[in-house]
Amino acid sequence: MYQIENVLRPYAWGSTTAIAGLLGRPASGAPEAEMWIGAHPDSPSTAVHPNGVTQPLDALIASDPQHFLGSESVTEFGPRLPFLTKLLAAEQPLSLQVHPSLEQAREGFGRENASGIAPDAAERNYRDDNHKPEMIFALTPFKALCGFRSPADSRGIFEHLARVLDSAAIDVPAVIVDVVSDLGQADDAEALKAAFSRLIQGGSDVSNAIGEVVAVLAAGAPLEPHREALTAMLDINEAFPGDPGVLISLLLNHLSLEPGEVVYLPAGNIHAYLHGLGVEVMASSDNVLRGGLTPKHVDVPELLKTVRFEALGVPRVEASGTEFGQELYRPPFKEFQLQRIELAPDAAPVPLAQNGPAVVVVVSGAVLLDSPKSDLQLARGASAFIPDVEAPVNVHPVQGATGTSVAFAVTTGLGN
């Protein structure tokens, strides 16, 4: 087993305090948006050998994939760690985004390579050839946009905006009238695609409409019966004034997770995290197609090919217990599953759910990882990479510790 040191990504939308507070260390004063725990080549964790020598985790795994990953994982996913774990702390909204399917990622990555687009080019859509299904476990109250609401529900919100503008003696912008018409189409998929396409391609017409809507709502126009959606829209506009994502947010489900609640996001699901701290797990990829709420590159034609235009309920993941006392979160993906481990000082050890490789991060107290081959003690804020060959591993409370210890472990979903 290897203790690992992880990379912090200082994106501007990140909290300056949340990750530091969770891990029990002083805040740096700069935004700390994501801590990457894994072997993605863009920001691999660093493995610490028993003799103190350090090595990038992707290089360590590449030295003997069968040993570190196990034959089943190598056969299914190739000689790389198939998942990436992050601590994510959003103080402001992230970009409105969607992730490609595996087939789309492979085709797009190959196409951009063939056309000579540099790997780090700002206009690049596909950074690698992998898909990026993901899951978020809320550690604090967590707000997000997640998938399309029904066209009828969205139409009701835009009709409300038209009424409040008309009541204020303001000409209703044509783009709002047209979106209401789009959302009235009989085919739900066509309705959502038409409204979304109109807003994301509307340019100054959309920006001007947002300005008029925001002004009339700020002047006291009624928010009911759509207070949640319209309040979120106003908050989003504060961060990204006039961005098409402001009105697109009204097409999407508004999600409020309580601590301990979990959702997963499959390929094609349009989403944006708005605020909160969570443990995020995904297939090891950095492929993101953006649709707004960002100064970064937005490729509208590629985005429209990737988004799934269907109204779905919020894809929640419920905890499943096992006969061994494990608390597991299993999305419908092979690349990963999440285990939450909570141990009182006198608790019996909990077996680590391990299918191939695993990573563990401790967010409270301290734990001892114990296998037939070695053991490793982790304090709050520490994390570890566990090779396939270490299984079985048990997680113990540390002798003499006070209070409850909490850790999260990620492994593949191959055993499900």
N, C-alpha and C positions, 0 to 999 in steps of 0.2 A: 504494500500500500504506500501511496505517495501523498504527503501533504502538498498542496498546490497553492501558488500565488496567482491572483487573478487580475485582469485588466479592467480598469474603469473607463467608460466612455463618457466624455464631458459634453454631451449634446446640450444645446441651449435650453431645451425644454425640461431638463432634469432638475430635481430637487437638490438644494445645497445641504440638506440635513438628513433626509430620510434613510438612505443606505448607511451612512455613518452611525445614525442612532440605532438602527437595527443591529449592526455588527458590534456596537459598543466601542467605537473609536472616535477621536475628535474629527469634526467636520473640516474639510479642506478650505471651505469658503467658496469654492467653485461649484458649478453644476455637476452633479454626479448622477447621470441618467441611467446608466446600465453597468452592471458588473457582469462580465462574461466569464462563465465557468465551463471550460471545455477545451476543445482542440481545433476550433475553427481557425484556418490559417491566417485570417485577418487580425485576430487578437487571441492567440492561444494562451492558455494558462501555462505557468512554469512549474514543472515538477521538481521537487526537492528530493534528491537521493539520500539514503541514510548517511552517506559520508559528507553531506552538505553540498555536493555538486548539483547545479541546477541545469535544467534542460527543457526547452519548449515541449509541451505535452504532445503536440502533433508529431514532433521528431521522435520522441520516446515511443509512441505507438507505432510509427513507421519502421522502427528498428526490429520489431517482431510482432506483427499484427495478430497472428494466431495466439500468441501468449497473452497479449493485453486485451484483445477483443473477444477471443473465442471463435471457433470454427463456424458456428451458426451465424454470428453477427457478420463475419467476413463474407460468408456465402451470400447473405441477404443484402448487405449494404456496401460491401467492398472493404478495403483496408483502412477505414477511417472511423472515428467515433461518430455514430450516427445521430447523436443528439447534441444540443447546445442548451445549457441552463443559464438563465440570467436573473439577477435581482434588478427589477425595473422600478424607477421612481419618477413618476410624471408630475411635475408642478404645473406645466402648461400642456395644451393638447399636442399630441403627436400628429404626424401627417396622416391624412386620410389615405388608406392604402389597401392593397390586395396582394396576395401571393399566388404565384403560378402553380399549376399542377406539375407533376414530375415530367410529363411529356412536353409541356410548354417550356419548362426550364431547360430541358435538354436541347430542344429545337432552337430556342432563343439564344442560349449561350453559344451554340455552334454557329448560328447565323451571325452573331455579333463578332465572334472570333474571325470568321471568314471575311467579314467586311473590314477588318483591321481596326476596330474600335479598341482603344487602349483599355486594359483591365481596370484602371482607376479613373477612367474618363467620366466627367460629370453627367454626360448624356447616356451612359451605359445603363441598360435596364437589368441585365442578367450578369451578376457577379460570379456565378458558379452554375453547375449543371444539376442542382438539386432543388426539390420543392421545399416548402417551408410551412407545413402545418404546425400550429402552435396551440398552447394552452396557458392560461393565466390563473394562478391561485392568489386570491386577494389576501394580503396581510393587513391592510387598513381598508376603510370604505373606499371603493374603487369605482370610478365612473368611466364609461366607454360608449362609443357607438358601435353597433354590432349587427350587420346584415340589414336587409330591407324590411321595413314594416309593410303591411298590405297597401296596395295603391289606394284603396278606399280611405284608409286612415290618413295617409299622406295628403290625399286630395282635400280631406276635411280641414287640415291645417292650412293649406294654401288658400282655400276658400275663406277661412277666417282672416287671413292676412288681407285678402282682397276686400273683405267687408270693413275692416278697421281703417284701411286706406280710404275707401269710399266715404266712410263716416267722417273722416277728417278732411273731406273735400280735396283729396289728392287723387289725381288720375292713376288708376291701377296700371302699373307697368305691364307692357305687352307680354314680357317673359313670364310673369305670374299668371296671367290669363291663359297663356299657351301651356304652362305646366299643369294647370287645372284640367285643361282639355286632354293633355297627354295622359294624365292619370285616370281619365274616364274611359280609356279604351277597354274593350271587352277582354282582351288577352293580357293577363297580369304581367307576363314577362315583357311583352312589347310596351306596355304602359310604363313600367319602371325604366326600361332602356331608353325610351323616348324622353322622359322627364330628366333622367340623369344626364343623357347626352346633351340635351338643350342647356342645362345649367353649367356643365363643365366646359362647354364650348361657347358660352354666351358673352364672354368678354366684358366690355364696358356696360352693356345692357344689364348684365347680372350685377355688376358692382354698383351701378346706379340704383337698381331695385333694392339691393341690400341697404344702401344708405337711406332710402325712403322708409323702408320697413323699420329699421332700427330707430330712426328719428321718431316715428309715430308711436312705437312701443315705449320708447324712453319718455315720451310726453304724457304717458299715462293711459294709452289704449289698453283695453282689457286683454289679459293673457289667457284667461279661462275660456274654454275647458282644456287648453293645451299648454298649461303653465310649464310643465317639465320640459317639453320640447322647445318652447320659445325662450325660456330662461337659459337653457343650454346654448341655444343659438346666439343669444346676446353675449354670453360669456366667450363663446368661440370667436365672435366678431371682435371682441376686445383684443384678443391675441392676434387675429389675422383679419383686420378690417377689409371688407369688400371682397374677400376670397370666395370663389364659388362654393367651396366646402361649407360655408356658412349656411347657405340655403340647401345644399345637398344633405346636411345633417337632418333636415326635416323629413327626408325620405327613409331615415334609418331608425332602427330600434335604439332607444336610450336605455342603457343598462346601468343599474346601480347594484354593485356586489357588496355584500357585507363580508367582514373578515372570515375566511374559511370557505367562501363560495368559489366555484371554479367554472370556467367556460373554456371551450375549445373553438378554434377557428380553422376550418378547412380551406383548401384552395378555392379561390374565387370569392371568398367572403369579404365584402368591403367593410372596413372597420377603422376605428381610431380610438386609442386610449386617451382619455381626457385628464384624469387626475387620480393619483393613488400609488400605493406601493404594493408590489406583488412579486411572486416567484413565477417567472415565465420559462416555459420549456418548449423547444421546437426541434424540428429536424435541423441538422447542421447546415444552414444556408443563410445567405444574406441577400436573397432575391426579394426586392420590394418594388412594386409598381405603384407610384403615388398618384393621387387624384385631387390634391388640394391641401390646404393648411400647411404649406411648406414653401420655402424659397428654392427648393431643389427641383431637379428635372422632372417634368410631367410629360409623358408620352401618351397623349390621349388615344390615338388609334390602338396602340398596344394595350392600354388599360381596358378599352372597351372590348377587346378580344378575350380578356382575362376575367373580368367581373362576371359572376353568376347572377343573372337578373331573375331572382325568385325570392318571394317573401317566405321567410322561415321563422320559426320560433327561435328563441335564444338557445344555443346548443350547450346546455349545462352538463357538467360531469359530477355525479354524486360519488361520495366515498363508498368503497366496497371494503368490508372487513374480511379477514381470513381466520382460519382456525388457529393461526399462529399469532393473532393479535395485531396484524399489520393493517394500517390504514392506507389504502391505495386509491389512486385516481388514474383511471385507464381510459384514455380517449380512443377513438377508432383508428389509430395509426400504429404501425409496427415499430416506428423509430423510438418511441419513448413511453414511459409511464412514470408517475410521481408517487413517492411514499412520504407521508408525514409521520415523524417519529416523536412522541412525547413521553418523557420518562420522569417519574417522581424519583427522589433520591434513593428510595428503597425498592424501586420497581425491578421486576425480572427483566432480563435482556429480551430485546425484540429482534427476531431474525430480519436481516436485510433482504428485501425482495430484489434478487439479482439475477438478471438474464443476460449473461455476458458482462460487459464493463458497467461500472457505476461511478457516479460522483455523489459526494455528500457535502452539505454545507450546514454549519451549526449557527442558529440565530439566537439561542438562549441557553445558558448553562454550559455544560461540557459533557462529552460522550467519549466512550472508549469503543473503538472498532476492533473486534477480536476475531481472527480466523485461525485455522490450524497452522498457518504458515507464519503469521506475524500479528502484531497489534499496533494500534496507533491511537493516541489520545488527541482529541480536538477540543479546543476551548471555543467560546463564543467568537464568531467572526472567522473561524478557520474552516478550511474545506479540504477535501481529499479526492484523489482518483484511486479507484479500486479495480485492479485488473481482473479479468475473468478467472484466472487461475487461483485467486484468493478465496473464491466461494467454497464453503458457506461462511458468511460473516454474521456475527451477532453484534448488536449495538447495546452497550451497557451504560447505566449511569456511572459517573465517576465517584469512587469512594470518597466520602467526606464532603461531597458537594451538597450545597443547600439549594432549595428551590427546584423548580421544574426545568428540565432541559428539553429543548425542541430542535430538531434537525429535519432537513429535507434531503431525500435521496432520489436520484434519477437513474433509471436503467432502461434497457430496451423493452418494448412490448412484445417480444418474441415468444414469451412463455404464456401469453394469454390465449 
